[in-house]
Amino acid sequence: MNNSIRTNAESTWCPGCNNFILLHAVQKVIEKQIESGKRKEDFGIVCGIGCHGKIFDYLNLPGINTLHGRTAPTCLGMKLAKPDLNVIGFSGDGDAYAEGIEHLIQMARYNSDFKYIIHNNQVFALTLGQPTPTTELGYIDKTNPDGVAISPLNPVKLMLVMGASFVARTCCETEQIKYVLEEALKHKGFAYIEVLQPCLIFHKNEDYKKRFYNLQKTEHNKTNFEEAMARADEFDYSSKDSKIPVGIFYQKERKTFEELKLNMQIAINSEK
Ligand SMILES: Cc1ncc(C[n+]2csc(CCOP(=O)(O)OP(=O)(O)O)c2C)c(N)n1
């Protein structure tokens, strides 16, 4: 049986774009699950608008290509309508941290059981390179000819503080993305996964490769919140020389939004 979930759609990503690596890793993880008995219809994907959103055309899975910034609430809606669905959302850093930041914050609180992958190339790539909330200080483009003046957001810290039950960042490397996504799919609850994937046209970061280190190859205790915060503080998205931790920062299961809603329904019905 052919388990491939790739479509025949011609890719319009730039040659060599890091999105290809992410697509390949996601494809391998889902195909492995299909080989182990899951069906394509057991998955639901959601994408926003941007270069990242084109992944929708290349994955032969049911889903919704939603509005810019609305990936997270669309995932939540899917989960509420069909709680058994394995929902995976894909956003750019503009999609998730600018237009959609309010949704991202609420999703960390809600702990709905979906997985959320953020393709962070540190720019609005599809609209030709404007800065996002994770672009470094001093970045120059046509909209900021004097350079970005506001310090970047640290989304990993934000997710930790807002109570996300699974917080991870990966570099754009197949095995790393596969490992983290597989762990996220096993996790019951909201999983935030940021993939640092420099844009080859508007935000090259060749030096990133030398700076990554894998948390899971250290003594890092991913159930310790303070430790996770300390690791998240090591890279502030503006720094040019700090180490960049990747892997799972934090993981602790708690009741999901779906479970809490179900409990409430049971309580209301028993009062009737
Ligand atoms: C509501 C809304 N605002 C703005 C836009 C214009 N827009 C389209 S793509 C895009 C940038 C997307 O950037 P990002 O989410 O970082 O994705 P990337 O292209 O970098 O993968 C913007 C601002 C839009 N389509 N809809």
The ligand as an ORCA input file, in Angstrom:
! r2SCAN-3c Opt
* xyz 1 1
  C      -5.051     39.533      8.003
  C      -3.874     39.609      7.077
  N      -2.885     40.482      7.345
  C      -1.808     40.541      6.529
  C      -1.718     39.734      5.434
  C      -0.539     39.857      4.500
  N       0.390     38.785      4.655
  C       0.365     37.695      3.856
  S       1.640     36.657      4.126
  C       2.239     37.660      5.310
  C       3.537     37.346      5.997
  C       3.612     35.995      6.558
  O       4.777     35.904      7.357
  P       5.007     34.652      8.255
  O       3.777     34.286      8.970
  O       6.217     34.900      9.095
  O       5.269     33.520      7.196
  P       6.474     33.305      6.155
  O       6.023     33.914      4.868
  O       7.686     33.960      6.713
  O       6.583     31.819      6.105
  C       1.442     38.791      5.504
  C       1.727     39.861      6.480
  C      -2.774     38.835      5.181
  N      -2.744     38.002      4.147
  N      -3.827     38.785      6.010
*
